[in-house]
Amino acid sequence: MRKLAFSLLSFVLLAACGKQSPPEKPLMPIGPVSCTTGVAYTYKTMAVDPQGQRLEFQFDWGGTVDDWGNSAASGETAVVSHVFDTAGTYAIAVRARDSAGLLSVWSDPLSATAVSIPSGPARGLSLRAETDSTVRLTWSPPVEGVPNLYRVMFRPVGESPVVALETSDTTCVHDPAGMTGEYRVLARFGGIYVEPGETLSTIPVQSGSVWVGELSGQDNAGYGWPGPDWLGVTYEMLDTAWTDRVELYVTDFKPGSDGPTYYLASPDLAPTDSGGSVPAGGWHVTSFVELTDEQGPVPPSGDSAWRSSARVPDAPVSAACHTASGYFAIVKVTQLRIAQKDLRLQAWFQPVQGLRLLRH
């Protein structure tokens, strides 16, 4: 009798203390069952706690078990995101834990299959001027297939890469806001971005310093940028052999070489320049704009600021150059030696025809 009384008392005490029960078995996860590797997918579940406590959930992704998290109130939906890294079929299960640390049993599993899709880089990237301050990029789809979209990356000169735009087309126009830089087109397959095998640039080609003579001096007075490397080269102007290469020449526009003001001049002026004996021929017509900031904007072609020559009263001085074939460049005179009848210059040439962006 005494033993029975003790058992009844124990039952009463346990009931009074509110002995807890673990959370009920969670619902089988709800979410996609046909997936692609590298893509984030959302899965949901729900469980009830007898005491109404808030629950945490732990997902087993078929061999990879997450940490506890994804908190939700009893009877409310918990949401989690997951990326399958490798192809395969996975049994996805979940269990719940209450604030007292009591665990539910694992849910029934959801079977999901992840597959890999072919991926490869965009091909045949090309770049040209759309206007004198914007560029058009064009490319071909990867041989492996058509991606979800293309991401165009632009790295302005001296800065970090940025996403210029995203498109499903194989051509686009980009306005770099006056900057030059490098372009790459990434192909996205699912959640994977495939890097291209090529990079295109609008950064001007820099030529090292070179001495150029005044027209009546002893050194070569002509200067130009022959392709395909677009590095500056000096040329003599005593015959017409270099008319297709010379884009400017140095002169003081009078007999002798005493200056004191020199000019960068359009080659077509040379045959009538009193400072030399340049034969008539098909010399190029070039325009110039004197610059106060060599990194600043260059006026568009046709602007009234363009002239057939640019003054070099002293050094350093910079001038923009617009060639007969529609290319833009910046020429910087770093040293002027009237006694030696020459000047030292360096240049930055924009290899994209028609593009007047010269940030370097």
C-alpha positions in Angstrom: 0.0 0.0 0.0 2.8 2.4 0.9 4.6 1.6 -2.5 1.4 2.3 -4.4 1.0 5.7 -2.6 4.6 6.7 -3.5 4.0 5.9 -7.2 0.8 8.0 -7.3 2.6 10.8 -5.7 5.4 10.6 -8.2 2.9 10.8 -11.1 1.2 13.8 -9.6 4.6 15.6 -9.1 5.7 14.9 -12.7 2.4 16.1 -14.0 2.6 19.3 -11.9 6.1 19.9 -13.1 4.9 19.7 -16.8 7.2 17.0 -18.1 8.1 18.0 -21.8 7.7 15.9 -24.9 10.0 16.2 -27.9 8.8 18.0 -31.1 6.7 15.9 -33.5 8.1 14.4 -36.6 8.6 17.2 -39.2 6.9 17.2 -42.5 8.9 15.8 -45.4 10.9 18.7 -47.0 9.1 20.4 -49.9 11.1 21.7 -52.8 12.5 20.9 -56.3 13.4 17.3 -57.1 15.1 18.0 -60.4 18.0 20.3 -59.9 21.2 21.6 -61.6 24.5 21.8 -59.9 25.7 25.2 -58.8 22.2 26.6 -58.5 20.6 27.6 -55.1 17.3 25.9 -54.5 14.7 26.6 -51.7 13.3 23.9 -49.4 10.6 24.1 -46.8 9.4 22.1 -43.8 7.2 22.4 -40.6 6.9 20.7 -37.2 4.8 21.1 -34.2 6.1 21.2 -30.6 3.7 19.9 -27.9 4.6 22.7 -25.6 4.4 25.3 -28.4 8.1 26.2 -28.2 10.0 27.8 -31.0 12.0 25.2 -33.1 15.3 24.9 -34.9 15.8 22.6 -37.8 18.7 20.6 -39.1 18.8 19.3 -42.7 20.5 16.2 -44.0 21.2 16.7 -47.7 21.9 13.1 -48.4 25.3 12.8 -46.6 26.0 16.4 -45.8 24.4 17.6 -42.6 23.8 21.3 -42.0 24.3 23.1 -38.6 21.2 23.8 -36.6 19.3 27.0 -37.7 16.4 28.1 -39.7 14.3 28.9 -36.7 10.5 29.0 -36.9 7.6 29.0 -34.5 5.8 25.8 -33.7 3.5 24.9 -36.7 5.1 27.6 -38.9 7.2 27.0 -42.1 11.0 27.0 -42.0 12.8 27.9 -45.2 16.4 26.9 -46.2 18.5 27.4 -49.4 20.9 24.7 -50.7 23.3 24.3 -53.6 24.2 20.8 -54.9 27.9 20.9 -55.8 28.0 17.6 -57.6 25.6 15.6 -59.7 23.7 12.7 -58.1 20.5 11.7 -56.3 20.1 12.8 -52.7 17.7 11.8 -49.9 16.8 15.1 -48.1 15.6 14.8 -44.5 15.1 17.2 -41.6 14.7 17.0 -37.8 13.6 19.6 -35.2 14.9 20.7 -31.8 13.1 22.6 -29.1 14.5 25.2 -26.7 15.0 22.4 -24.1 17.2 20.5 -26.5 14.7 17.7 -27.1 15.0 16.2 -30.7 12.3 15.0 -33.0 12.8 11.9 -35.2 14.0 12.5 -38.8 11.3 13.3 -41.4 10.5 11.1 -44.3 13.1 11.8 -47.0 12.6 13.7 -50.2 14.5 12.3 -53.2 16.1 15.0 -55.4 18.4 14.5 -58.4 21.0 17.1 -59.4 22.5 17.1 -62.9 25.4 19.0 -64.4 24.9 20.9 -67.6 27.5 21.5 -70.3 29.4 24.8 -69.9 32.1 26.6 -71.9 33.4 30.1 -72.6 32.0 32.7 -75.1 34.0 32.9 -78.3 35.2 35.3 -80.9 34.9 38.4 -78.7 35.2 41.6 -80.8 35.0 45.3 -79.9 34.4 48.4 -82.0 33.2 52.0 -81.4 29.4 52.3 -81.4 29.8 56.1 -81.1 32.9 58.1 -80.4 32.4 57.5 -76.6 30.7 54.1 -76.4 31.7 50.6 -77.4 29.9 47.7 -79.0 30.9 44.2 -77.9 30.0 41.1 -80.0 30.7 37.4 -79.4 29.7 33.9 -80.3 28.0 31.4 -78.0 30.1 28.6 -76.5 30.4 25.5 -78.5 29.0 23.6 -75.6 25.6 25.3 -75.9 23.6 28.5 -75.1 24.1 29.8 -71.6 21.4 31.3 -69.3 22.9 34.7 -69.8 26.2 36.6 -70.4 27.8 38.9 -67.8 30.0 41.7 -69.3 32.8 42.7 -66.9 34.6 46.0 -67.3 37.8 46.9 -65.4 38.4 50.7 -65.8 42.1 51.6 -66.1 43.6 51.7 -62.6 40.4 50.3 -60.9 38.8 47.1 -59.9 36.4 45.1 -62.3 32.7 45.9 -62.2 29.7 44.3 -63.8 28.9 46.5 -66.8 25.7 44.6 -67.7 24.0 41.2 -68.1 22.3 40.1 -71.3 21.0 37.0 -73.1 22.0 38.5 -76.4 25.5 38.0 -78.1 26.1 41.8 -78.5 25.7 44.8 -76.3 26.6 48.5 -76.2 28.5 49.9 -73.1 29.0 53.5 -72.1 32.1 53.6 -70.0 31.5 57.2 -68.8 34.7 58.5 -70.3 36.9 55.7 -68.9 39.0 53.2 -70.8 39.6 49.7 -69.6 39.4 45.9 -70.2 36.4 43.9 -71.2 35.6 40.2 -70.5 32.4 38.3 -71.3 31.4 35.5 -68.8 28.9 32.8 -69.8 26.6 31.7 -67.1 25.4 28.1 -67.0 23.1 27.6 -64.1 25.0 29.1 -61.2 28.4 28.8 -62.8 30.1 31.7 -64.6 32.6 30.5 -67.2 35.6 32.8 -67.7 36.4 33.6 -71.3 39.7 32.9 -73.0 40.2 36.4 -74.2 40.2 40.0 -73.0 39.7 43.1 -75.1 40.9 46.6 -74.2 40.2 50.2 -74.9 43.3 51.3 -72.9 45.5 53.5 -75.2 48.8 52.0 -76.4 51.6 54.0 -74.8 54.7 54.8 -76.8 58.0 55.5 -75.1 59.7 58.8 -75.3 61.5 59.7 -78.6 63.3 62.7 -80.1 61.6 64.3 -83.1 63.4 67.0 -85.1 62.1 70.3 -86.3 61.4 70.2 -90.1 64.6 72.1 -91.1 66.7 70.2 -88.6 68.8 67.0 -88.9 66.5 64.5 -87.2 63.3 62.9 -88.6 60.5 65.4 -88.3 57.6 63.1 -89.0 55.8 60.9 -86.5 53.1 58.2 -86.7 51.6 55.0 -85.4 51.8 52.1 -87.8 49.7 49.1 -87.0 49.3 46.5 -85.7 51.1 47.4 -82.5 50.4 51.1 -82.8 53.7 52.2 -81.3 55.0 55.6 -82.3 57.7 55.8 -85.0 59.6 58.8 -86.5 59.9 59.2 -90.3 61.9 61.5 -92.5 59.9 63.7 -94.9 62.2 64.3 -97.8 60.1 62.1 -100.2 56.6 60.7 -100.3 57.6 57.1 -99.3 56.0 57.6 -95.8 52.9 59.6 -96.7 50.7 56.7 -95.4 52.5 56.6 -92.1 53.1 60.2 -91.0 50.3 61.7 -88.8 52.2 64.8 -87.6 55.4 66.7 -88.0 57.3 69.3 -85.9 57.9 72.8 -87.3 58.2 76.5 -86.3 56.5 77.5 -89.6 59.5 79.6 -90.8 62.9 79.1 -92.3 65.5 77.8 -89.9 64.7 76.2 -86.6 65.1 79.0 -84.1 61.5 78.9 -82.8 61.0 80.0 -80.2 57.5 78.4 -80.6 57.3 75.0 -82.2 54.1 73.3 -83.5 52.8 69.8 -83.9 51.3 70.2 -87.5 49.2 68.3 -89.9 51.4 66.6 -92.6 49.4 68.1 -95.5 50.9 71.5 -94.5 54.5 70.3 -94.9 54.8 70.8 -98.7 54.1 74.6 -98.3 56.0 75.0 -95.1 58.8 77.5 -95.6 60.9 75.7 -93.1 61.6 72.6 -95.3 61.6 71.0 -98.7 58.8 68.5 -98.5 57.6 67.2 -101.8 53.9 67.4 -102.6 52.0 64.1 -102.3 49.2 62.3 -100.4 50.2 63.6 -97.0 47.6 62.9 -94.3 45.3 65.6 -92.9 45.4 65.6 -89.1 43.7 67.8 -86.5 44.9 68.9 -83.0 43.4 70.2 -79.8 45.7 71.7 -77.1 44.9 70.1 -73.7 45.2 71.4 -70.2 44.6 67.9 -68.8 45.9 64.9 -70.6 43.5 62.7 -68.7 40.5 64.9 -69.4 37.9 64.5 -72.2 38.8 65.0 -75.8 36.4 67.0 -77.9 34.4 65.1 -80.6 35.6 65.3 -84.2 34.1 68.3 -85.9 34.3 70.4 -82.8 35.5 74.0 -83.4 38.4 73.4 -81.0 40.2 71.2 -83.5 43.0 72.9 -85.5 45.6 72.0 -88.1 48.4 72.5 -85.6 49.0 72.7 -81.9 51.4 75.2 -80.2 54.4 73.9 -78.3 55.7 77.1 -76.7 57.4 75.2 -73.9 57.4 71.8 -72.2 55.6 69.9 -70.9 52.5 70.4 -73.1 49.9 67.9 -74.4 47.7 67.8 -77.4 45.0 65.5 -78.7 45.4 64.2 -82.2 42.7 63.1 -84.7 44.1 61.2 -87.7 42.8 61.2 -91.2 41.7 57.5 -90.8 39.6 58.4 -87.7 41.9 57.4 -84.8 42.5 59.5 -81.7 45.7 59.9 -79.7 47.4 62.1 -77.2 50.9 63.5 -77.8 52.8 64.9 -74.8 55.9 67.0 -75.4 58.1 66.5 -72.3 61.2 68.4 -73.4 62.0 71.2 -76.0 65.5 71.9 -77.2 65.6 74.7 -79.7 69.4 74.7 -79.9 69.3 71.0 -81.0 66.3 71.7 -83.2 64.2 68.9 -81.6 61.7 68.0 -79.0 61.0 64.9 -76.9 57.6 63.4 -77.0 55.6 60.4 -75.9 52.1 59.4 -77.0 49.0 57.3 -76.2 47.2 55.9 -79.2 43.6 54.6 -79.0 43.6 51.4 -81.2 39.8 51.4 -81.5 39.0 53.4 -84.6 36.6 56.3 -83.9 36.8 56.0 -80.1 38.0 59.3 -78.5 38.5 57.8 -75.0 42.1 58.3 -74.0 42.2 57.8 -70.3 45.5 56.1 -69.5 
